[in-house]
Amino acid sequence: AALRGMTAAKVPGVEKRLLAALAHADVMVRVAAAQGLATLKPAGAAAALGQALDAAAGDAGYTLRAALLSALAAIDGAAAAPRLTAALADRD
C-alpha cells in the first residue's frame, strides 16, 4: 500500500524505492513495485524488470511473473515481446 501511495503522489525518489523493491522478499511488494514502475516508466526500469523476471523464473506462482511481464510490456513492448512469447510455454 505504501508503494502504491508513493507512486500515486509521485513522491520524490519513489523511482529508486520501486527499483529496490523489485528484490524484496515479499512477492506482493515486488508486484506493487512492478506496477509502480509501469505507471512512472523511469529510466532503467525495463532492464530492472528483465532482471527481476530472470530472478523470478523459479518462483512457484505466476502472479509475480505476470506483473513483471505486464510492467515490462507497458514500458518497452519490443523488449517484452520475446518474453511474452516464452511465457506462453510456461505451465502456470
C-alpha positions in Angstrom: 0.0 0.0 0.0 2.8 2.4 0.8 4.5 2.0 -2.6 1.2 2.5 -4.4 0.5 5.7 -2.4 4.0 7.0 -3.0 3.6 6.2 -6.7 0.2 7.9 -6.9 1.6 11.0 -5.1 4.8 10.9 -7.2 6.9 11.3 -4.0 10.4 12.4 -4.9 12.7 9.4 -5.0 9.9 6.9 -5.4 11.5 5.5 -8.6 14.6 4.4 -6.6 12.4 2.8 -4.0 10.4 1.0 -6.6 13.6 -0.3 -8.3 15.0 -1.5 -5.0 11.6 -3.1 -4.1 11.9 -5.5 -7.1 14.3 -7.5 -4.9 12.2 -7.5 -1.8 11.5 -10.9 -0.1 7.7 -10.3 -0.2 6.2 -11.2 -3.5 3.4 -8.6 -3.2 5.9 -5.9 -2.6 7.6 -6.9 -5.8 4.2 -6.9 -7.6 3.5 -3.3 -6.3 6.9 -2.2 -7.4 6.4 -3.5 -10.9 3.0 -1.8 -11.1 4.5 1.5 -9.9 7.3 1.2 -12.4 4.8 0.6 -15.2 3.0 3.8 -14.1 6.0 6.0 -13.8 8.2 4.5 -16.5 11.6 5.7 -15.1 14.9 5.3 -16.9 16.3 1.9 -16.3 13.0 0.3 -15.4 12.9 -2.1 -18.4 16.3 -3.5 -17.6 15.5 -3.9 -13.9 12.2 -5.6 -14.8 14.0 -8.0 -17.1 16.4 -8.9 -14.3 13.5 -9.4 -11.9 11.9 -11.7 -14.4 15.0 -13.7 -14.6 15.2 -13.9 -10.8 11.6 -14.9 -10.6 11.8 -17.7 -13.2 11.8 -20.4 -10.5 9.1 -19.0 -8.3 6.2 -21.3 -7.6 3.4 -19.0 -8.6 2.8 -16.9 -11.7 1.4 -13.7 -10.1 4.8 -12.0 -9.8 5.9 -13.1 -13.3 2.6 -11.8 -14.8 3.0 -8.4 -13.0 6.6 -8.1 -14.2 5.7 -9.0 -17.8 2.8 -6.6 -17.8 5.0 -3.8 -16.5 7.7 -4.5 -19.0 5.2 -4.5 -21.8 3.9 -1.1 -20.6 7.4 0.3 -20.7 9.0 -1.4 -23.6 6.8 -3.6 -25.8 9.7 -4.6 -28.1 11.7 -5.9 -25.1 8.7 -7.7 -23.7 7.7 -9.5 -26.9 10.1 -12.4 -26.7 9.5 -12.8 -23.0 5.7 -12.8 -23.6 6.1 -15.4 -26.3 8.2 -17.6 -23.9 5.7 -17.1 -21.2 3.1 -18.9 -23.3 5.1 -22.1 -22.8 5.0 -21.6 -19.0 2.8 -24.2 -17.4 1.5 -21.6 -14.9 
